[in-house]
Amino acid sequence: MSKVTAIFLDIGGVILTNGWDRPGRRAAAAKFSLDADDFEDRHELANPEFETGHATLDQYLERTVFYCRRAFTPREFKEFMYSRSSEIPDSRALVDRLAASGRYLTAAINNEGAEINEYRIERFALRRTFASFFSSCYVGMRKPNAPIFELALKVTQRAPRECIFVDDRALNVECALKLGMDAIVYRDARQLAQELLARGIEIPAAARQGGNI
């Protein structure tokens, strides 16, 4: 077995809640009295360009919400979108310990629009956790497609066998596995710690004290 030198992780659903997922859109439809089905249909059409950096958040909202007059402002809607983000404390602490140890490169591979991604990086100080951000809005490609993984490997100069990828969605994990990376479907921090330890990953002792890890 090759020595692991890099751990790539999704952000939403692993160390933070998902930034703009289906439950969030349903909550937005209820709060702002939108037609939920129409909003979801429009999201599916507008989201690929938003997440790959070809449309701004304002353009996304023009296509999904503000194509007609509303009783609320774009600013109010954006504030609601941002409010959907929060930390998953145990897994954030675990990944922070791995990053601080200096034993492994920790980098993000995530699908997200630029404004949401940048808000989350700043709000939750994600630079202390990740050395690099292979965010779909920056690289113009999305999971589960192979090119985003291949780019991350090339930029970090890692062979697939040196890497572990962690994501809460099985389809994304399956793609990483096909490229020769090891991969874990995230469920919770305890399960993640157990699977990392089983692969020989050295987790600093403090990451296993006190909480659920």
C-alpha positions as CSV (number, residue, x, y, z in Angstrom):
1,M,0.0,0.0,0.0
2,S,1.3,3.4,-0.9
3,K,1.9,6.0,1.7
4,V,-0.9,8.6,1.8
5,T,0.4,12.2,1.4
6,A,-2.8,14.1,0.6
7,I,-6.4,14.1,1.8
8,F,-8.9,15.8,-0.4
9,L,-12.3,16.7,1.1
10,D,-15.7,18.1,0.1
11,I,-16.7,21.1,2.2
12,G,-20.5,21.0,2.2
13,G,-21.8,18.0,4.1
14,V,-18.4,17.1,5.6
15,I,-17.1,20.0,7.6
16,L,-19.8,22.6,6.9
17,T,-23.5,22.1,6.2
18,N,-24.3,22.2,2.5
19,G,-24.4,25.8,1.4
20,W,-27.3,25.8,-1.0
21,D,-28.9,22.3,-1.2
22,R,-32.4,21.1,-1.9
23,P,-33.6,21.5,1.8
24,G,-32.3,25.1,1.7
25,R,-34.1,25.8,-1.5
26,R,-37.3,24.3,-0.1
27,A,-36.9,26.5,3.0
28,A,-36.4,29.6,0.8
29,A,-39.5,28.8,-1.3
30,A,-41.5,28.6,1.9
31,K,-40.1,31.7,3.5
32,F,-40.4,33.9,0.4
33,S,-43.6,32.3,-0.9
34,L,-42.1,31.0,-4.1
35,D,-43.5,28.3,-6.3
36,A,-41.2,25.5,-5.1
37,D,-41.4,23.4,-8.3
38,D,-40.8,26.3,-10.5
39,F,-37.9,27.5,-8.4
40,E,-36.3,24.0,-8.4
41,D,-36.7,23.7,-12.2
42,R,-35.1,27.1,-12.7
43,H,-32.3,26.2,-10.3
44,E,-31.5,23.0,-12.2
45,L,-31.1,25.0,-15.4
46,A,-29.2,28.0,-13.9
47,N,-27.0,26.1,-11.4
48,P,-24.4,24.6,-13.7
49,E,-23.3,28.0,-15.0
50,F,-23.4,29.4,-11.5
51,E,-21.3,26.6,-10.0
52,T,-18.7,26.7,-12.8
53,G,-18.1,30.4,-12.6
54,H,-19.9,31.4,-15.8
55,A,-22.7,33.2,-14.0
56,T,-22.6,35.4,-10.9
57,L,-24.9,35.1,-7.9
58,D,-26.9,38.1,-9.2
59,Q,-27.3,36.4,-12.6
60,Y,-28.3,33.1,-10.9
61,L,-31.0,35.0,-8.9
62,E,-32.2,36.9,-11.9
63,R,-32.9,33.5,-13.6
64,T,-34.4,31.7,-10.6
65,V,-36.1,34.3,-8.4
66,F,-36.1,37.9,-9.7
67,Y,-37.4,37.3,-13.2
68,C,-40.5,39.1,-11.9
69,R,-41.3,41.7,-9.2
70,R,-41.0,40.5,-5.7
71,A,-42.0,41.8,-2.3
72,F,-38.4,41.2,-1.0
73,T,-35.0,42.3,-2.2
74,P,-32.0,40.4,-3.6
75,R,-30.1,41.3,-0.5
76,E,-32.7,39.8,1.7
77,F,-32.6,36.6,-0.3
78,K,-28.8,36.4,-0.3
79,E,-28.7,36.9,3.4
80,F,-31.1,33.9,3.8
81,M,-28.8,31.8,1.4
82,Y,-25.7,32.7,3.5
83,S,-27.6,31.9,6.8
84,R,-27.9,28.2,5.7
85,S,-24.2,27.6,6.4
86,S,-22.9,26.3,9.7
87,E,-20.0,24.3,10.9
88,I,-20.1,20.5,11.6
89,P,-18.0,20.8,14.7
90,D,-16.6,17.3,15.3
91,S,-15.5,16.7,11.7
92,R,-14.1,20.3,11.3
93,A,-12.0,19.7,14.4
94,L,-10.8,16.4,13.1
95,V,-9.7,17.9,9.7
96,D,-8.2,20.9,11.4
97,R,-6.0,18.6,13.5
98,L,-4.9,16.7,10.4
99,A,-4.1,19.9,8.6
100,A,-2.2,21.4,11.6
101,S,-0.1,18.2,11.9
102,G,1.7,19.0,8.6
103,R,1.8,15.3,7.8
104,Y,-0.7,15.5,4.9
105,L,-1.7,18.0,2.3
106,T,-5.4,18.8,3.0
107,A,-7.3,20.4,0.1
108,A,-10.9,21.0,-0.9
109,I,-12.7,19.7,-4.0
110,N,-16.2,21.1,-3.9
111,N,-19.0,22.3,-6.1
112,E,-20.1,25.8,-5.3
113,G,-20.9,29.2,-6.8
114,A,-18.2,31.8,-6.2
115,E,-20.0,34.2,-3.9
116,I,-21.2,31.4,-1.6
117,N,-17.8,29.7,-1.7
118,E,-16.0,32.9,-0.8
119,Y,-18.4,33.8,2.0
120,R,-17.9,30.3,3.5
121,I,-14.1,30.5,3.2
122,E,-14.0,33.8,5.0
123,R,-16.8,33.2,7.6
124,F,-15.4,29.9,8.7
125,A,-11.7,30.6,8.3
126,L,-11.3,27.7,5.9
127,R,-7.8,28.7,5.0
128,R,-6.6,27.2,8.3
129,T,-8.0,23.9,7.1
130,F,-7.2,23.7,3.4
131,A,-4.0,24.5,1.5
132,S,-5.8,24.6,-1.8
133,F,-9.4,25.1,-3.0
134,F,-10.4,23.2,-6.1
135,S,-13.8,24.8,-6.2
136,S,-15.9,24.3,-9.3
137,C,-16.4,28.1,-9.6
138,Y,-12.7,28.6,-9.9
139,V,-11.7,25.7,-12.1
140,G,-14.8,25.6,-14.4
141,M,-15.6,21.9,-13.8
142,R,-17.7,20.0,-11.3
143,K,-17.9,16.7,-9.5
144,P,-18.6,13.9,-10.3
145,N,-16.8,14.4,-13.5
146,A,-13.2,13.2,-13.7
147,P,-11.5,16.4,-14.9
148,I,-11.8,18.2,-11.5
149,F,-10.1,15.3,-9.7
150,E,-7.4,15.0,-12.4
151,L,-6.7,18.7,-12.1
152,A,-6.3,18.5,-8.4
153,L,-3.9,15.6,-8.8
154,K,-1.8,17.5,-11.4
155,V,-1.7,20.8,-9.5
156,T,-0.6,19.1,-6.2
157,Q,1.7,16.7,-8.1
158,R,0.2,13.6,-6.3
159,A,-0.3,10.1,-7.7
160,P,-3.9,8.8,-7.2
161,R,-2.6,6.0,-4.9
162,E,-1.2,8.7,-2.5
163,C,-4.6,10.3,-2.0
164,I,-7.8,9.8,-0.1
165,F,-11.0,11.7,-1.1
166,V,-13.8,12.3,1.4
167,D,-17.3,13.3,0.3
168,D,-20.9,12.8,1.6
169,R,-22.2,11.7,-1.8
170,A,-21.5,8.2,-3.1
171,L,-21.4,9.2,-6.8
172,N,-18.5,11.6,-6.2
173,V,-16.6,8.9,-4.2
174,E,-17.2,6.4,-7.0
175,C,-15.5,8.7,-9.5
176,A,-12.5,9.2,-7.3
177,L,-12.2,5.4,-6.9
178,K,-12.2,4.9,-10.7
179,L,-9.3,7.2,-11.0
180,G,-7.3,5.1,-8.5
181,M,-7.7,7.3,-5.4
182,D,-8.9,5.8,-2.1
183,A,-12.1,7.3,-1.0
184,I,-14.6,7.5,1.9
185,V,-18.3,8.2,1.9
186,Y,-18.7,10.5,4.9
187,R,-21.4,9.8,7.4
188,D,-20.2,11.4,10.6
189,A,-16.9,12.4,12.4
190,R,-16.6,9.2,14.3
191,Q,-16.9,7.0,11.2
192,L,-14.5,9.2,9.3
193,A,-11.9,9.0,12.1
194,Q,-12.3,5.2,12.2
195,E,-11.9,4.8,8.5
196,L,-8.8,7.1,8.4
197,L,-7.2,5.2,11.2
198,A,-7.9,1.9,9.4
199,R,-5.9,3.3,6.5
200,G,-2.9,4.2,8.6
201,I,-3.6,7.9,8.8
202,E,-2.0,9.4,11.9
203,I,-4.6,11.5,13.7
204,P,-3.1,13.8,16.4
205,A,-4.2,12.7,19.9
206,A,-6.1,15.8,20.7
207,A,-8.5,15.1,17.8
208,R,-9.6,12.0,19.6
209,Q,-10.2,13.5,23.0
210,G,-13.3,14.8,24.7
211,G,-15.9,14.7,21.9
212,N,-17.2,12.0,19.7
213,I,-14.0,11.4,17.8
